[in-house]
Amino acid sequence: MLTLAHNLKSEVGSRIKSHLRLRYSHRDDHAPSADSPVEPSRMDVIRHPVLWRYFSEMSDDDKHEFLDGRPDALAKLASEYIQWFYAKIEERVGPLALNAAKTALSKSAKRFLDDPTRDGLMYEDWLAPCSEARCPEIHQEPVFKEAVSAGVVEMQDENRQIWKWKRPWLCEFFAKGVSLNVL
């Protein structure tokens, strides 16, 4: 991540490098106070290559707001990631009528708003919302596989019946149907 931060060649890159140096020179999980401290949870968010890509494309002001922990900056990043994810589904699975993939993911995510870290059950929390969203049965598994591939969800058992949101903070954005048009 230091190398990536170095490639930013801005005050933001220096801020991230400073945070990482301080964070990893101490045994606890967060950096001690610095001139411009970074919200530690935000560093975990941008470790994903696609999220890093969209973070690096933000304006410097938006990057600073993101690193400060501002919710609107996280929403911008989530929106970019979600748009990328839906484009990935359309490219690999094909366009689905009535935005079925978006509706299915939104319906599924709403089931987790009270606890996005809980286990999801394949039928109750994925297949049923897909059916409600009129996502054709033939596309339900491929859309789920794309969610696994993109790091949105991850399987928890070898029988492929239990899964979790890999990035629980994204669950809220999928539930709300956040998109570039909304921001």
VENQUIHU-V855285 format. One record per residue. N is the residue number from 0. RES is the residue in one letter. PHI is phi in whole degrees, 0 to 359 (* if undefined). PSI is psi in degrees with one decimal (NA if undefined). Layout:
((N | RES | PHI | PSI) (N | RES | PHI | PSI))
This chain:
((0 | M | * | -30.6) (1 | L | 300 | -40.8) (2 | T | 296 | -43.9) (3 | L | 297 | -43.6) (4 | A | 298 | -38.2) (5 | H | 299 | -35.4) (6 | N | 291 | -17.6) (7 | L | 292 | -29.0) (8 | K | 48 | 50.0) (9 | S | 208 | 178.9) (10 | E | 301 | -32.9) (11 | V | 297 | -46.3) (12 | G | 301 | -42.7) (13 | S | 297 | -39.3) (14 | R | 296 | -43.6) (15 | I | 294 | -45.0) (16 | K | 299 | -42.5) (17 | S | 299 | -44.7) (18 | H | 300 | -46.8) (19 | L | 295 | -41.3) (20 | R | 298 | -45.3) (21 | L | 294 | -42.2) (22 | R | 297 | -44.6) (23 | Y | 273 | -3.8) (24 | S | 268 | -1.9) (25 | H | 239 | 152.7) (26 | R | 282 | -27.3) (27 | D | 284 | 174.9) (28 | D | 272 | 6.2) (29 | H | 223 | 157.3) (30 | A | 281 | 144.3) (31 | P | 292 | 172.2) (32 | S | 305 | 137.9) (33 | A | 228 | 175.7) (34 | D | 303 | -44.5) (35 | S | 230 | 80.4) (36 | P | 299 | 151.9) (37 | V | 252 | 133.8) (38 | E | 299 | 114.4) (39 | P | 305 | -36.3) (40 | S | 295 | -24.8) (41 | R | 289 | -29.8) (42 | M | 294 | -36.9) (43 | D | 295 | -34.5) (44 | V | 296 | -46.3) (45 | I | 275 | 8.1) (46 | R | 288 | -24.7) (47 | H | 288 | 130.9) (48 | P | 305 | -40.6) (49 | V | 289 | -40.1) (50 | L | 295 | -39.3) (51 | W | 299 | -43.5) (52 | R | 303 | -47.9) (53 | Y | 288 | -31.8) (54 | F | 298 | -46.5) (55 | S | 294 | -20.8) (56 | E | 272 | -8.2) (57 | M | 290 | 159.3) (58 | S | 293 | 158.6) (59 | D | 300 | -38.2) (60 | D | 298 | -43.8) (61 | D | 294 | -37.8) (62 | K | 299 | -45.7) (63 | H | 297 | -42.3) (64 | E | 298 | -39.8) (65 | F | 298 | -49.5) (66 | L | 295 | -25.8) (67 | D | 285 | -14.8) (68 | G | 95 | 15.8) (69 | R | 288 | 130.8) (70 | P | 299 | -35.9) (71 | D | 293 | -32.5) (72 | A | 289 | -37.0) (73 | L | 295 | -39.1) (74 | A | 297 | -39.3) (75 | K | 297 | -44.7) (76 | L | 294 | -43.7) (77 | A | 300 | -40.7) (78 | S | 299 | -45.1) (79 | E | 298 | -44.6) (80 | Y | 297 | -45.2) (81 | I | 295 | -40.5) (82 | Q | 298 | -41.3) (83 | W | 299 | -44.7) (84 | F | 298 | -46.0) (85 | Y | 295 | -35.9) (86 | A | 295 | -38.0) (87 | K | 298 | -44.4) (88 | I | 299 | -46.5) (89 | E | 297 | -39.1) (90 | E | 292 | -42.1) (91 | R | 269 | -35.8) (92 | V | 261 | -31.5) (93 | G | 109 | 161.9) (94 | P | 292 | 133.4) (95 | L | 254 | 136.1) (96 | A | 302 | 146.0) (97 | L | 57 | 30.5) (98 | N | 51 | 44.6) (99 | A | 302 | -39.4) (100 | A | 296 | -45.1) (101 | K | 297 | -44.7) (102 | T | 294 | -42.1) (103 | A | 297 | -46.3) (104 | L | 296 | -38.5) (105 | S | 296 | -46.3) (106 | K | 297 | -42.0) (107 | S | 296 | -46.8) (108 | A | 299 | -36.3) (109 | K | 299 | -26.3) (110 | R | 290 | -14.1) (111 | F | 249 | 2.7) (112 | L | 301 | -33.5) (113 | D | 287 | -26.0) (114 | D | 201 | 85.8) (115 | P | 290 | -5.4) (116 | T | 265 | -5.0) (117 | R | 288 | 161.8) (118 | D | 292 | 143.0) (119 | G | 256 | 143.1) (120 | L | 258 | 134.0) (121 | M | 305 | -48.6) (122 | Y | 287 | -56.5) (123 | E | 295 | -38.3) (124 | D | 256 | -8.6) (125 | W | 235 | -60.5) (126 | L | 296 | -43.2) (127 | A | 298 | -47.7) (128 | P | 299 | -34.9) (129 | C | 297 | -44.6) (130 | S | 296 | -42.4) (131 | E | 300 | -33.9) (132 | A | 276 | 1.8) (133 | R | 63 | 30.8) (134 | C | 282 | 120.5) (135 | P | 304 | 141.0) (136 | E | 307 | -38.2) (137 | I | 298 | -22.0) (138 | H | 258 | -11.5) (139 | Q | 298 | -47.3) (140 | E | 291 | -44.3) (141 | P | 301 | -37.8) (142 | V | 295 | -42.3) (143 | F | 297 | -42.8) (144 | K | 299 | -36.4) (145 | E | 294 | -36.2) (146 | A | 295 | -38.3) (147 | V | 293 | -47.2) (148 | S | 300 | -37.6) (149 | A | 277 | -5.3) (150 | G | 80 | 20.9) (151 | V | 281 | -44.0) (152 | V | 229 | 165.8) (153 | E | 217 | 145.3) (154 | M | 286 | 146.1) (155 | Q | 248 | -11.1) (156 | D | 218 | 158.4) (157 | E | 287 | -16.4) (158 | N | 276 | -2.0) (159 | R | 59 | 40.2) (160 | Q | 248 | -17.3) (161 | I | 236 | 133.8) (162 | W | 217 | 168.7) (163 | K | 221 | 157.1) (164 | W | 289 | 122.8) (165 | K | 289 | -32.9) (166 | R | 237 | 86.1) (167 | P | 306 | -30.3) (168 | W | 296 | -25.4) (169 | L | 286 | -24.4) (170 | C | 307 | -45.4) (171 | E | 300 | -40.3) (172 | F | 290 | -39.0) (173 | F | 296 | -40.4) (174 | A | 298 | -38.8) (175 | K | 280 | -14.0) (176 | G | 71 | 35.4) (177 | V | 300 | 133.7) (178 | S | 214 | 172.1) (179 | L | 300 | -30.6) (180 | N | 289 | -21.6) (181 | V | 275 | -31.9) (182 | L | 283 | NA))
